[in-house]
Each structure stands twice: as structure tokens, then as C-alpha cells.
Amino acid sequence: MTPPTPAVQASGLRRSYGTPARPFEAVRGLDLSVQRGELFALLGTNGAGKTSTMELIEGLARPTGGTVRVLGHDPHRERAVLRPRIGIMLQEGGFPGDLTVAETVRGWAGTSSRPRPAAEVIELVGLTDRAAVRVKQLSGGEKRRLDLAVALVGRPEVLFLDEPTTGLDPQARAAVWQLVRELRAAGTTVLLTTHYLEEAEELADRLAILHHGRVVTQGTVAEVIADRPARIGFELPEQPAPPLLALPQAEVGFQGRQVTIRTRDLQGTLTELLLWAEHQGVRLTGLDARSASLEEAFLAIAAEAQPDRAAGEHPTEPATTLTGAGR
Ligand SMILES: Nc1ncnc2c1ncn2[C@@H]1O[C@H](COP(=O)(O)OP(=O)(O)OP(=O)(O)O)[C@@H](O)[C@H]1O
């Protein structure tokens, strides 16, 4: 039996901006495969190329190199075929301000061949009591939920969510997460970009971290953090304290009496440390031991992955900033 076509398949994907004389490659040879029914998250620093990549996959822009297929189709050339099967939640929906929520959703439902009833979609995104309100009177978070409603109205097989919970309060964010989980459980493929690492941890089956237009790492959360060292922190007692035992396999840092140990063998190092403390009668105040988090992996990957200074660098490359790490 031949395996089903992946929901999304990108290979050697490239996208350039600028002029032929001063080109800037925002997407630089990106490979990605999202299976049907999977929830895949694209993470990256500001300007890493997430939106540029999403627009190529959504068919809103044409790649300058490589190929992309969505449900086996070229999303740019075969947009008319794909349009009824995908749902796109853009960062800015830009709907007319004078229409109400219900009118907006009904208008979009009218463009779909098998729409969900408008009232059902409005209910799904928690806007029922705002259905008669004009778009221009909605709060930022409510507008975001309307963007989501419009993306859902055509019962998409593949749903693209570009920073879906930016601007939402914690309760609304949790509600969107629950809705996304339900959609995924019902078989919808979801491709999501986010700056909230806990959003990816909560929702994603797999994720990719982009940096300067390339995938630096991808896999499950467990796979992405597997190579990262665990961390042990504690405070040594006031002097006199015996010198800390040697831990050649670990990296030990001191800040006054505060000690931070980074190790790839959390159990082994912790056992050695606790035996030492027991024998020496030393109390390790505030002892805290934890595996690497996605946030640590993200920050380390972003710091390690240096930009390619070869041809095609942005003429005015923006400083890399990390926003909304989500904790
Ligand atoms: N229309 C454009 N013209 C020129 N450069 C652009 C254009 N759009 C994006 N870029 C540049 O391409 C790079 C990638 O931008 P993109 O918006 O895809 O990143 P992102 O990962 O989505 O960023 P963010 O997290 O800030 O939303 C950035 O350096 C950006 O300045």
C-alpha cells in the first residue's frame, strides 16, 4: 500500500526579497514534511522566516527556488483546487470594520462549498455574545478569534495558524488551545507558527526551529531537547564549606555561593552530588534539578546558529531578538 501523500512537503524551498542587484534570501533551502493529521509548529527568532515560509506553503507567494506541495498540489499554481481544502488564519485578517462578526463569518461561509454554520463557528471561537458587534469595535483578542473563525468556516483539511494566540488573555489562549486539540483529534492537519514555546510544547506533535531562513532542528519536543544538558542549581552553605567535589563530566558555574551544574547525565551527576553532600554533611539549599526545556534548547540553538555571511545576506539585517519566550 502506498503511504498517503504528506499534507505538506517542502524541499529546498527559497524566497528572496529585494532587487536583483540587492537580493535578500529570507528562506534559504528549507525542507519540511508534515504528515496528515499532524500538528506541526514552526518556531524561530524574529525575522527567522516563519511568515515568509507560511506564505509559500499557503500559496500566497511563489518560491524563488525549490518545491512545495500541499495535499499533493502546488499551492501557488493550483490555488483554486486547494482553496476549499485549506484554512488560513493570517496575522492580520483585515476584515471590513463596518461589518458585524456574524456578517463577516457569513460572508466567508458564502465562499465555501461546504461551510460550517456561521453560528457554530462563532460559538467555537467564543464570540457568540459579540456576534452583532462591528469588527472595528472588537478588542485585539476578539479580532484574533474572528480571524480563527474565518479560517475554520470551510471545514479545512489543512489549517494554517500564524501566531494564533498573540494578544489573547490566558483564558482565551487556553480556549484556543482546546479548540486546536479538538480539530486535530478530528483529523485536521495543523501548521502553526508561534513565539510561545509552551504553546508548541502543549500542542505540537513535531516542531521545527528556523533561524535565518533555515531549519536548524526539527523533531518531537523530546527529540529537540534530547541533546541539551540538564541543569542542577543549589546554594552552598556559608563558609566554612568543603570544596565542591570534582565533576569532570559536567560544567560547573559559581555565582557567589550559588552553584549551577550543566550535565548530560542528570541522574549520575545528581547521585554523585547528593552522596558528596551526605558524606560532607553539607546542606544544598534550594536544590533544583531539571531536564532541559524547549526554551533552553531554543535559546541555545538561536545563539549557536550564526547567520550565513555569504551572498544574499540582508543589506540591513535586523538584530536577532527573541520575543515572548512565553514564560
Ligand atoms: N516584503 C519584504 N521585503 C523585504 N524583506 C522582507 C519582506 N518581508 C519580510 N522580509 C524580511 O524577511 C525576513 C523574514 O521575515 P518573516 O516575516 O518571514 O520572519 P518571521 O520569522 O515571521 O518573523 P516574526 O517572528 O518577527 O514575525 C526578515 O529579515 C524580514 O525583514
The ligand as a Tripos MOL2 file, in Angstrom:
@<TRIPOS>MOLECULE
LIG
   31    33     1     0     0
SMALL
NO_CHARGES

@<TRIPOS>ATOM
      1 N1          8.2990   42.2940    1.8890 N.pl3     1 LIG1
      2 C1          9.5430   42.1820    2.3580 C.ar      1 LIG1
      3 N2         10.5770   42.8290    1.7790 N.ar      1 LIG1
      4 C2         11.8390   42.6750    2.2370 C.ar      1 LIG1
      5 N3         12.1900   41.9110    3.2760 N.ar      1 LIG1
      6 C3         11.1980   41.2620    3.9030 C.ar      1 LIG1
      7 C4          9.8260   41.3420    3.4860 C.ar      1 LIG1
      8 N4          9.0830   40.5580    4.3000 N.ar      1 LIG1
      9 C5          9.9290   40.0200    5.1890 C.ar      1 LIG1
     10 N5         11.2020   40.4300    4.9470 N.ar      1 LIG1
     11 C6         12.4000   40.0380    5.6740 C.3       1 LIG1
     12 O1         12.4870   38.6300    5.6130 O.3       1 LIG1
     13 C7         12.9450   38.1080    6.8450 C.3       1 LIG1
     14 C8         11.9640   37.0660    7.3450 C.3       1 LIG1
     15 O2         10.7480   37.7200    7.6870 O.3       1 LIG1
     16 P1          9.4810   36.9200    8.2290 P.3       1 LIG1
     17 O3          8.3980   37.8960    8.4330 O.co2     1 LIG1
     18 O4          9.2470   35.7670    7.3350 O.co2     1 LIG1
     19 O5         10.0530   36.3770    9.6100 O.3       1 LIG1
     20 P2          9.2590   35.7760   10.8620 P.3       1 LIG1
     21 O6         10.0580   34.6140   11.3190 O.co2     1 LIG1
     22 O7          7.8450   35.5360   10.5110 O.co2     1 LIG1
     23 O8          9.3900   36.9870   11.8790 O.3       1 LIG1
     24 P3          8.4630   37.4240   13.1330 P.3       1 LIG1
     25 O9          8.6700   36.3900   14.1880 O.co2     1 LIG1
     26 O10         9.0680   38.7280   13.5200 O.co2     1 LIG1
     27 O11         7.0440   37.5290   12.6500 O.co2     1 LIG1
     28 C9         13.1350   39.2980    7.7710 C.3       1 LIG1
     29 O12        14.5080   39.6450    7.7810 O.3       1 LIG1
     30 C10        12.2990   40.3870    7.1440 C.3       1 LIG1
     31 O13        12.8700   41.6470    7.3870 O.3       1 LIG1
@<TRIPOS>BOND
     1     1     2 1
     2     2     3 ar
     3     2     7 ar
     4     3     4 ar
     5     4     5 ar
     6     5     6 ar
     7     6     7 ar
     8     6    10 ar
     9     7     8 ar
    10     8     9 ar
    11     9    10 ar
    12    10    11 1
    13    11    12 1
    14    11    30 1
    15    12    13 1
    16    13    14 1
    17    13    28 1
    18    14    15 1
    19    15    16 1
    20    16    17 2
    21    16    18 1
    22    16    19 1
    23    19    20 1
    24    20    21 2
    25    20    22 1
    26    20    23 1
    27    23    24 1
    28    24    25 2
    29    24    26 1
    30    24    27 1
    31    28    29 1
    32    28    30 1
    33    30    31 1
@<TRIPOS>SUBSTRUCTURE
     1 LIG1         1 GROUP 0 **** ****
